[in-house]
Amino acid sequence: MPQFVSASEALRILKSEDHVFIQTAAATPQQLVRALTARAPDVRKVKIYSIHTEGDCSYANPELAESFEIHSFFNGKNIRAARGNVNSIFVPIFLSEIPYLFYRGTVPLDIALVQVSPPDKHGMCSLGPSVDVTISAVRNAKIVIAQVNPRIPRSLGDAQIEFSKIHFAVEVDEELYLAKSPVLSETELQIGRNIASLIEDGSTLQMGIGAIPDAALKALRSHKDLGVHTEMFSDGLVDLYASGAISNRLKRRMAGKIVSSFAIGPRKTYDFIDDHPMVVMMDAAYTNDSHIIRQNPKVLAINSAIEVDLTGQVCADSIGSRIYSGIGGQMDFMRGAALSEGGKPIIALPAKSAKGISKIVPFLKEGAGVTTTRAHVHYVVTEYGVAYLHGKTLKDRMQALVAIAAPELREELERKGREILG
């Protein structure tokens, strides 16, 4: 059984050159993170691994670089604020492959810092809203340190861990990170309607978090027999489930279940997954496996982009050479949807930025990464319509993309397109 200690007492075991994992998003264990950062004067070259976290990220401050070496698989707002330029700490990798770094020992973990629900009558705790790559870290770390928090929802699936497998437990009672529901603009609502026009009854949905996925979900409430197999979800899915549009009965993998890897949203999102028999939170090695994704019918994958060039190349992780977020699960689901019977992989974005700059561009910015290749892209959606690119020549692709660009920017894009084609 674990020892009950304070956060600072638990982190006394940290030593120089240890490899440490920090749990994801809403479940980021804030007290443990602060105790970790407080050890900075005493340690050197501690390697920290994480995907998108929330809350305190001061261990990533440049002045602590001698103490902590950051390995970030996906960058959120907090780490960008703490570090500034995150290029040197970014690890480009598909979300589906991160668990195998831990399972195969490519990244050996000494310590996993997580947050769990109190144990139930069977001695089982839950990782709540963030199973993702966390369960693989827990299963492979030498030492597991857990905040035990009654506000963690008891999610099912791969989220369950034995309380006896935790080495140090820190009792807390504090709210999780709460994301605000986005206020949807008319542009986002129109993009959502355009996406919804592509979705048939009986489709299996994958969506991210944010205004455009929520707008698409809002437009689906009259649909029937939708299923869900996704890496992440927020309150837009909760509302769609309440509308009766989701039954999951036509899925071929885990029929009857909403399958996800992590959730982030307002409190109603966490209350929704709490002990919900129809929701299973799974290891990202399962949710993001394209072989598993493709077995479901009519997989509809909705993913976003920073910019798309006229040949269909998608940049979603950087602004020019400056890393912004990460690769995540975009390619996992784009490929899985493309191989699914009746599947539709979608890249959705506004036609232009808030500053009026076109997001459909002749060329990606210098140094920009190609998150999804032109060969993998099928549908691109803006508020002005849908461009279908699969199997088309570069000329036809350019014409289709120009047609869904902002009207006032189309003439210049057409001119650039003619130059590219020669």
C-alpha positions, 0 to 999 in steps of 0.5 A: 500500500502507498505511503501517505505523505505531503507533496514535498515529502514525496518528491524527496526521492527525486534525484539528478538525471531521473526521468519523470512523467507528468500527467496530461491536461485536466488531471495535471497534478498541480501540487506535485508539479509545484513540489517538483519545481521546488527541487530545482536547486538540488537536482541536475539534468532531470528529464521531464516528459509530457504531452499537453498539460495545464496549470503551473509549468514553471519547471520549464522556465529557461532559468531552470534548464540546468535542473530540468531537461524538458521533452514535450510531445505536445505544447500547450499555452502554459509551456509556451508562456513558460519557455517562450521558444519551445523548438529545442524541447519539442519531440515530433511524434504521433500520439499513437506511438508515445505509449510505446516509448514507455512500453518498449523502454525507449524512454525509461521512466523513474517516476510518474506524477499522476492524479487519481480518484480515491480507491473504491471498495475493490481497491481500484483508483481511476485516472479520470479524464486523462488516460491517454499516454498516462496509463503506459507511464504508470505501468512502466515507471519505477515509482508512481506518486499520485495526488488522491483527489475526490474530484477526479471522476471515476472513469472506466476502461484503461483508467483503472489502476490498483491503489496498491501499485501506487508508492506515495499518495498525497491527499488533495481536494481541489478542482480540476482544470476547467475549460470554458465552453467556446462562444461560437462565431458565425464563421465557426457555425458555418464551418460546422454546418459545412462539416455536418453536411458531409456526415451521414447517419451511422458515422463514427466521430473523431473530433478535437476540442475547440470552436470548430469541432463544437460547431460541427457537433452542434449541427449534428443533433438531428442525426441518428445512430452516431458513434464515437471513437476519438482521442479527446472530447469536450462538452460539445459531445456531452450535449450531442449525447443528450440530444439522442443522436449518439447510440454507438450501436453500429460501431464494430469496435466497442459497440455501444460505447463512447471510446476516448483517451482524454477529456477536457472541458467544464465540470459537466464534462467530468461529471458526464464520464464519472462512472458512466457505463457507456464511456470508456477511457482508453490507452492512446495506443488503442484509440489512435491505432489506425488499424482499429480506427478503420474497422469502424464504419464511416469514420469522420475525422475532424482536425484543424490546421494553421495553414493549408497550401494550394497543393493540399499540404497541411501545417498544424504544429508550427508557425513557420519554423516556430513550433506552436503545438504538436503533431498529436493524433491528426495523422492517426485519425486522418489515415484511419478515417481514409481507410474506413469504409465510407470514412471521411478525413477532414481538415477544417479551418477558417478561410482567413485569420483574425488579421485578415491573412489567408489560411489557404496559401500558395506555399507553407511558411518557410520552415513550416512542418508538414503535419499531414501530407498532400497524399493523405488529405481528402476534404478541406472545409472552410466557411465558404464550402468543401474542397475534395482533393483526393485523387485530383491533379495539382491543378484541380486541387488548386481550383478547389481550394481557391473556391473555398478561400476568402472571396477577396483573396481568391484572385491573388491565390489564382495568380500564384497557383498559375505560377506554381503550375508553370 
